[in-house]
Amino acid sequence: MKFPALLLIAGLAGATHAQTMKPGLWEFKQTPQLDPARQAQMAQAQKAMESMPPERRQMMEQMMAQKGVSMSMAGGTITIKTCVTKEQAERNMAPVTHHGNCTQDVKRSGSTIQTHFVCTDPASEGDATITLRGNEGFTNDVTVRHQRQGKTEVSKVNGEGRWLGTDCGDVKPMQSSQAK
């Protein structure tokens, strides 16, 4: 399961239908609730990044930055920084990447947004609850069900997004694509 794709699909999907986001630099912190084997894999990936030669790590960070993402995995929490353009904010289009041919059903009641999504490539489905904190932040709880080696696995992610300011610095805007 590719957690960044999962997080951007589910954690932000509802925000695209929310009140207007502020343009500028946003930070998304997501903490996957993983089984022990997956926690070990994530810890190994973090150690591999930390032990990577500085030139190689810088090259990877630059490749991600060209796609509009600055990311770290410290302490089991995935932190992503991205820039929301004025146009994206005006159209209520959070910088969401949708992989996997997904459809979604979004329902809003006050500051709470419920999203159910279904993806076909790879097959998965899930639910997200997003609680808005004005136009400068939100919290989210996401549950995704998918098949792995013939068994249904459930992945859970809890997190938050917050606006950091108008200046995106070196973080470039990420391209938006909408789910069906």
Sequence and secondary structure as in RCSB ss.txt:
>XXXX:A:sequence
MKFPALLLIAGLAGATHAQTMKPGLWEFKQTPQLDPARQAQMAQAQKAMESMPPERRQMMEQMMAQKGVSMSMAG
GTITIKTCVTKEQAERNMAPVTHHGNCTQDVKRSGSTIQTHFVCTDPASEGDATITLRGNEGFTNDVTVRHQRQG
KTEVSKVNGEGRWLGTDCGDVKPMQSSQAK
>XXXX:A:secstr
  HHHHIIIIIHHGGGGSS   SEEEEEEEEEE  HHHHHHHHHHHHHHHHS HHHHHHHHHHHHHTT EEE GG
G EEEEEEE HHHHHTT       SSEEEEEEEETTEEEEEEEEETTEEEEEEEEEE TTSEEEEEEEEEEEETT
EEEEEEEEEEEEEEES  TT  B       
